[in-house]
Amino acid sequence: MADSSRTNKSRSISTAPASISTATFTVADYLLTRLKQLQVTEVFQIPGDYVKHFTQALEYFDGVTAIGAINELDAAYAADAYARTRGLAAVSLQFGVSAYSALNAIAGAWVERSPIVVISATPGADMRDITDMYDVLFHHSTGDLNSDRAIYEYVTVKAITLSTNVGAAEQIDELLIDAITEKRPVYIACYKEVWGQPCSRPPATPLKPRVTRSPELALRNAVDQAWAQITQAKQPLIFAGVEVLRFGLSGLLQKIIDASGFLYTTTSLGKTVLDEQGDKFIGTYSDAASIEAVREIVMASDCVLTLGAIITDDYLTFIESKYADMVLADTAGVRAGYFKYGDVTMRDFMEALLARFTASKAYPIKAKAPPQPKYPLPWSANSDPVYDIDPQIITYNRFFAHTMKFLQDKNLLKDIVMTYGVSSAMYVATNAYGLSQGSFIASAAWQCIGFETGAASGAQLGSGKRAWTVAGDGGFMMVCQSLSTLARNKLNAVIFVMSNQVYAIEQVYVDMSAFKPGPKHKFDAFDILPQWDYLALAKAFGAEGIRVQTVDELVAALPRIAGIKNKPVLVEVVIPKKDLPGQMYRLGSE
C-alpha cells in the first residue's frame, strides 16, 4: 500500500555530453548542491530555452532528479505538497509564459506557508543589448524583462535576478535561508547565460534558518498576561494550526498538551499537526463543518490557547465569539485578549508557557476528550437523509464512512498522505480521526479548486507515502493532466473523483435551494460540468481506471486499489448531483 515507486534516474554522469560532464562547477550546480543538502532530491520542472543551462545541469546532477511535469500548475502544486512533507521544494520554470502560469500555485504556497524555490531565467545580456539597439521584443516577454520578478515579489519572501555570477553563491545562500526561515516561497532568475557560468563550491554544512529571539521584557509581559487568562479559565482549550507543523514545533506543542492537560483541536489547514491519537484530541474544528461534539467543546471554552493558526473566514463564528478569550501566538506575534506583543516569537512564547505549566502544581488538569466516534459516525449523522431509502447510493459521507473504515481496518492510515483542494469532500474529510502527523494536505486557506490532483505527485515523492486524493470532478477537470505526471513517474497515487457533474461547493454559496428535490430546483448553468469518460481518460494517461456506482462496488474496489503498484489509480465515484452533505449545509446556512 505504501509503495511510492517511480522511475529512478538510471543515467550516469559519464553518459552526459562532454560539454556538460567536463564542465566546471556552475551557478546551477551551486544551487542544486545547496538544495540537495536541504533534502530536496527532486525538482519539478517545465523546460524552456532561457532556462536551459539550469535544466541541463539538473539533468545530470547526481542526487537530484528532474520530475518533468505536464504544465506549470501541475509542477507548482506538486512542489507545494513536496515542501509541506519535506520542508523545502523547488520548481524550475521558463521565463514569462511559464512563470506567469505558475503564479496561482505559488500564491497559495505563500498564504499557507509552503517554502518553494521558484527557479527561472531571463533573456541574457546579449539579448538585452539587441533590445536596446533594435527595439526587439523577445519571445515570452511582455516588453518588461523584469516583470516576472516584479509579480513574484507579491508572493515570495524575496525575488532576485542575477545578472552575473559574481556574488551568486552569497545571494543564493541568503535566498534559501529566507525560504527556510519564513517557510514561504522565494524566486530566483538568472540572465540566460549565468546559470552556466563558473561558481565556487559551497561548504559541506547545510544552511540553517535564522533564529530571532524575543525582547526579554516583551516576552515576560506577554506570558504574564496570557498566564492570567489561562489560570482563570474553567474550560481551557488548545487550538493548533499549520504554522506549528511548518516551523517544527509539533514536539513542543505535545509537551504543552502533556504539561497543561488541556484538550486540543486543530484548524482544517493544521489538521495532523500531531498524530490524531490519545485522549486529548477532540477532533478537527472546521466551524460549522465540524461534528457537533467538537463545536460544543469549542464554543464552551473560556480560554482558547491558539498556536500557529491561520484564522480564515471559515472561522468567522469562532473569531467573533472568542476574540477576547483567545491567547494567540503565531508568526505575527502574540495576543492575549486585547493586548498585542508583535515582537514576541511563537517559539519563545510556547517555550515560556511550557515552563509555567511545568512549574505549576495546578497542572496538568484532568481533562479527557469524548470518545472518538465509531464507524460509521460521524459521517452517517451528516449524510443527506434524502438517500436513506437506498443504502447503496454513494454520498459524500457514505464514501468517507466506507473508505475510512477500510483504511482503519487494514491499518493503512500510517501509509498514506491525503491531499485536498477546496471542495465539499475536503470539509467532509475534516471529520476524520486517527490520521498520522503531516498526513493531511489541503488548500484550506487559499482554497484552490484542483490543487489536490496536482499535489499528489509532490506529496508522494516528498513523504514516501502513497497519495490518497479526493477531488471534485470540477477540480479534477482543471488539472487532469497531472494524472500523466503520476503515470510517467510510476507513482501509485489514488485519485478519487466525486462525480456529480456539478460544482457543488460553488452552488452551495450561490443558491443552496438548488439541492432541494424536484425539477423546479435547478443548478445555475455556470455550475454544470460536462460528462467525461473517466475510464477512457485513465487508459489514455496510463493509469488504472475504476468506476463505482454503489456502496457494494466501492467496498469491493478498495482491496483492489490497495494492491496496485507502479501506476496511479483513477476512481470515478458516482454520486447524486443533489447530494448535500450536512457539513456543507451548515456552512452554506451561516
Beta strands, then each sheet from edge to edge (+ up, - down):
strand 1: 42-45
strand 2: 65-68
strand 3: 89-92
strand 4: 116-122
strand 5: 159-162
strand 6: 186-191
strand 7: 236-240
strand 8: 263-266
strand 9: 303-307
strand 10: 326-330
strand 11: 333-336
strand 12: 339-341
strand 13: 416-420
strand 14: 440-442
strand 15: 466-472
strand 16: 494-499
strand 17: 544-548
strand 18: 569-574
sheet 1: 2+ 1+ 3+ 4+ 6+ 5+
sheet 2: 8+ 7+ 9+ 10+ 11- 12+
sheet 3: 14+ 13+ 15+ 16+ 18+ 17+
end
